[in-house]
Amino acid sequence: MKNCKDMIGKRSIGRSPLLVSVSAILLTACAANSQRQSLYYWGDFQDQQYTYFKGEKGPEEGILALEKIREEASSKGKNVPPGLMAQLGIFYGMTGRTDRFEEDLLAEKRLFPESSTYVDFLLKKKQEQ
């Protein structure tokens, strides 16, 4: 029985410069084409959250910014990111618009069922007030 070197030849395939070059080109092409598209349209949601929690913006400004992100997501055919609808509802609740508070929290719960515990907590807390 022949050993592997005899079957392949004197030159090892693993050291072939041509094979290494072709492999590198293929891997580069695959990496360039496999950039993942986000499931959500984030817009500047994270920046908006940051500026609000730093106290640089109030709830009215937050509502305008998050409504803009929601409209942009819709126009691009993408979903809003987790937390956006809940934060929008909280902003509406802070401005006294309890109908939108509940509507947006329920939308968050529908879009992201894993947020149910948090959303239920917020709804219960609002009812106790």
C-alpha positions as CSV (number, residue, x, y, z in Angstrom):
1,M,0.0,0.0,0.0
2,K,1.3,3.4,-0.9
3,N,1.6,6.2,1.6
4,C,-0.2,9.6,1.2
5,K,2.9,11.3,-0.2
6,D,3.3,8.8,-3.0
7,M,-0.4,9.1,-3.9
8,I,-0.3,12.9,-3.9
9,G,3.1,13.3,-5.3
10,K,6.3,14.8,-3.9
11,R,4.8,18.2,-3.4
12,S,2.3,18.6,-0.5
13,I,-1.0,20.2,-1.5
14,G,-1.1,22.0,1.8
15,R,2.0,24.0,0.8
16,S,1.0,24.8,-2.8
17,P,1.2,28.5,-3.4
18,L,-1.5,28.3,-6.0
19,L,-3.9,26.5,-3.7
20,V,-3.2,29.1,-0.9
21,S,-3.8,32.0,-3.3
22,V,-7.0,30.5,-4.6
23,S,-8.2,29.8,-1.1
24,A,-7.4,33.3,0.0
25,I,-9.3,34.8,-2.9
26,L,-12.4,32.6,-2.3
27,L,-12.5,33.4,1.4
28,T,-12.2,37.1,0.7
29,A,-15.0,36.9,-1.8
30,C,-17.2,35.0,0.6
31,A,-16.5,37.4,3.4
32,A,-17.4,40.4,1.3
33,N,-20.7,38.9,0.2
34,S,-21.7,37.6,3.6
35,Q,-22.0,40.9,5.5
36,R,-25.1,40.5,7.5
37,Q,-28.0,42.8,7.1
38,S,-29.6,43.9,10.3
39,L,-33.1,42.6,11.1
40,Y,-34.0,46.1,12.4
41,Y,-33.7,49.7,11.4
42,W,-31.9,51.3,14.3
43,G,-31.5,54.8,12.9
44,D,-30.0,56.9,15.8
45,F,-32.1,55.1,18.5
46,Q,-29.1,54.4,20.7
47,D,-27.9,58.0,20.5
48,Q,-31.4,59.2,21.3
49,Q,-31.5,56.9,24.4
50,Y,-28.1,58.1,25.5
51,T,-28.9,61.8,25.2
52,Y,-32.2,61.3,27.0
53,F,-30.6,59.5,29.9
54,K,-27.9,62.1,30.2
55,G,-30.7,64.6,30.6
56,E,-29.9,66.5,27.4
57,K,-33.4,65.9,25.9
58,G,-36.9,65.7,27.3
59,P,-39.8,63.4,26.5
60,E,-41.3,65.6,23.8
61,E,-37.9,65.6,21.9
62,G,-37.7,61.9,22.4
63,I,-41.1,61.3,21.0
64,L,-40.2,63.3,17.8
65,A,-36.9,61.4,17.4
66,L,-38.4,58.0,17.9
67,E,-41.4,58.6,15.7
68,K,-39.0,59.7,13.0
69,I,-37.0,56.4,13.4
70,R,-40.3,54.4,13.3
71,E,-41.3,56.2,10.0
72,E,-37.9,55.6,8.5
73,A,-38.0,51.9,9.4
74,S,-41.5,51.6,7.8
75,S,-40.3,53.3,4.6
76,K,-37.4,50.9,4.4
77,G,-39.5,47.9,5.0
78,K,-37.7,47.0,8.2
79,N,-38.8,46.5,11.8
80,V,-38.1,48.8,14.6
81,P,-35.5,47.6,17.1
82,P,-36.3,46.0,20.4
83,G,-37.2,48.6,23.0
84,L,-38.1,51.4,20.7
85,M,-41.8,51.0,21.1
86,A,-41.6,50.6,24.8
87,Q,-39.5,53.8,25.1
88,L,-41.8,55.6,22.9
89,G,-44.7,54.5,25.1
90,I,-42.9,55.7,28.2
91,F,-42.3,59.1,26.6
92,Y,-46.0,59.4,25.8
93,G,-46.9,58.3,29.3
94,M,-44.6,61.0,30.7
95,T,-46.4,63.7,28.7
96,G,-49.8,62.5,29.9
97,R,-50.9,60.7,26.7
98,T,-51.9,57.4,28.4
99,D,-53.7,56.1,25.3
100,R,-50.4,56.1,23.3
101,F,-48.5,54.9,26.4
102,E,-50.6,51.7,26.5
103,E,-50.8,51.3,22.7
104,D,-47.0,51.5,22.2
105,L,-46.3,49.2,25.1
106,L,-48.7,46.6,23.7
107,A,-47.0,47.0,20.3
108,E,-43.6,46.3,22.0
109,K,-45.1,43.2,23.6
110,R,-46.6,42.0,20.3
111,L,-43.3,42.6,18.3
112,F,-41.1,41.2,21.0
113,P,-42.9,38.6,23.2
114,E,-39.8,38.3,25.4
115,S,-40.5,41.8,26.7
116,S,-43.9,40.7,28.2
117,T,-42.7,40.7,31.8
118,Y,-41.3,44.2,31.5
119,V,-44.3,45.6,29.6
120,D,-46.7,44.0,32.0
121,F,-44.8,45.6,34.9
122,L,-45.0,49.0,33.3
123,L,-48.7,48.7,32.6
124,K,-49.4,47.5,36.1
125,K,-47.3,50.3,37.6
126,K,-49.2,52.9,35.5
127,Q,-52.6,51.5,36.7
128,E,-51.5,51.8,40.3
129,Q,-50.9,55.6,39.9
